[in-house]
Amino acid sequence: MSAEQAAGRAALEEAQNAAKTAGFQSESSRIAHGKPEQVIVEIAGEQNVDLSVIRAREGSEGHPHIGPASVGHTARFVLDHAPCDVLLLREL
């Protein structure tokens, strides 16, 4: 297993644990290759997802904490193209 695959599996497990702790159920998971924004939208459509949850870009130098530029490319694409509701999370 490559380092990239191991990191992907660890991130997926962390997300599943966080969802479970928050009281949500994950029915399936998989690691997919491609542009993240396109893969997220594609899988949401294939799986008849009710809700996608995505995190906004963290405020870093040159990027405001609020406003359109704070969202980031991947989140913006998912917000605009997902076939389901999208919950956008932001850091406090």
C-alpha positions as CSV (number, residue, x, y, z in Angstrom):
1,M,0.0,0.0,0.0
2,S,1.4,3.4,-1.0
3,A,1.8,6.3,1.5
4,E,-1.0,8.1,-0.5
5,Q,-3.4,5.2,-0.1
6,A,-2.6,4.8,3.6
7,A,-3.2,8.5,4.2
8,G,-6.5,8.3,2.3
9,R,-7.6,5.3,4.4
10,A,-6.6,7.1,7.6
11,A,-8.5,10.3,6.5
12,L,-11.6,8.2,5.6
13,E,-11.5,6.4,8.9
14,E,-11.2,9.7,10.8
15,A,-14.2,11.1,9.0
16,Q,-16.3,8.0,9.6
17,N,-15.4,8.1,13.3
18,A,-16.3,11.8,13.6
19,A,-19.6,11.2,11.8
20,K,-20.4,8.3,14.1
21,T,-19.6,10.4,17.2
22,A,-21.9,13.1,15.9
23,G,-24.7,10.5,15.6
24,F,-24.6,10.0,11.8
25,Q,-24.5,6.6,10.0
26,S,-22.2,5.9,7.1
27,E,-23.7,3.3,4.8
28,S,-20.7,2.9,2.5
29,S,-17.3,4.3,1.9
30,R,-14.6,4.0,-0.8
31,I,-11.5,5.6,-2.0
32,A,-11.7,7.0,-5.5
33,H,-9.2,8.6,-7.8
34,G,-9.8,11.8,-9.8
35,K,-10.5,15.5,-9.2
36,P,-12.0,15.6,-5.7
37,E,-14.8,18.0,-6.6
38,Q,-15.9,15.8,-9.6
39,V,-15.6,12.5,-7.7
40,I,-17.7,13.9,-4.8
41,V,-20.5,15.0,-7.1
42,E,-20.3,11.8,-9.1
43,I,-20.5,9.5,-6.1
44,A,-23.3,11.6,-4.6
45,G,-25.3,11.0,-7.7
46,E,-24.5,7.3,-8.0
47,Q,-25.3,6.6,-4.4
48,N,-28.5,8.7,-4.2
49,V,-26.9,10.6,-1.4
50,D,-29.3,12.8,0.7
51,L,-26.6,15.1,2.1
52,S,-23.0,15.9,1.4
53,V,-20.9,17.6,4.0
54,I,-17.8,19.6,3.0
55,R,-15.6,21.9,4.9
56,A,-14.8,25.4,3.7
57,R,-11.2,26.5,3.2
58,E,-9.4,27.5,6.4
59,G,-8.7,31.2,6.6
60,S,-5.1,31.5,5.6
61,E,-3.1,34.5,4.5
62,G,-4.7,36.0,1.4
63,H,-8.0,34.1,1.9
64,P,-10.7,35.7,4.0
65,H,-12.7,33.8,6.6
66,I,-16.0,34.9,5.1
67,G,-17.3,35.5,1.6
68,P,-17.1,33.6,-1.7
69,A,-13.3,33.4,-1.7
70,S,-13.4,31.6,1.7
71,V,-15.1,28.5,0.3
72,G,-12.4,27.1,-2.0
73,H,-12.6,25.5,-5.4
74,T,-13.6,22.0,-4.4
75,A,-16.3,23.2,-2.0
76,R,-17.6,25.7,-4.5
77,F,-17.9,23.1,-7.2
78,V,-19.7,20.7,-4.9
79,L,-22.1,23.5,-3.7
80,D,-22.9,24.3,-7.3
81,H,-23.2,20.8,-8.8
82,A,-24.1,18.3,-6.2
83,P,-27.4,16.4,-6.8
84,C,-28.2,16.7,-3.1
85,D,-28.2,19.1,-0.3
86,V,-24.8,20.2,0.9
87,L,-23.8,21.2,4.4
88,L,-20.8,23.6,4.4
89,L,-18.8,23.5,7.6
90,R,-16.5,26.3,8.7
91,E,-13.8,26.4,11.4
92,L,-14.8,28.4,14.5
